[in-house]
């Protein structure tokens, strides 16, 4: 598949995805960019580090901005605090060029991703039985 075809496929997959799938895609993308950032830090590739970190932080901001406090209540507040922590840690990691701080953030994002993945699976399982 050529690059144009791949971009068109990705755009279509995002436009037709459910809200739950989009949430999981955001987590997947953030984890992928954090891993790229960490590798770039370890290899002293400052430009790549900045690009990957910027994309990861954009996703973290998007996740934070999408929180619905009326529906999510306490969970939304806890997620907001985690997203703020992730943003602060990625910023410190960037300034200090510290891949361990990025690893810390990856672990948090992977834990959240697994939790959401399980919740979505249960939601879909419940929906199919009705």
Buried (B, 14 or more C-beta within 10 A) or exposed (E): EEEEEEEEEEEEEEEEEEEBEBBBBBBBBBBBBBBBBBBBBEEEBEEBBEBBBBBBBBBBEEBBEBBEEEEEEEEBEEBBEBBEBBBEBBEEBBEEBBBEBBBBBBEBBBEBBEEBBEEBEEEEEEEEEE
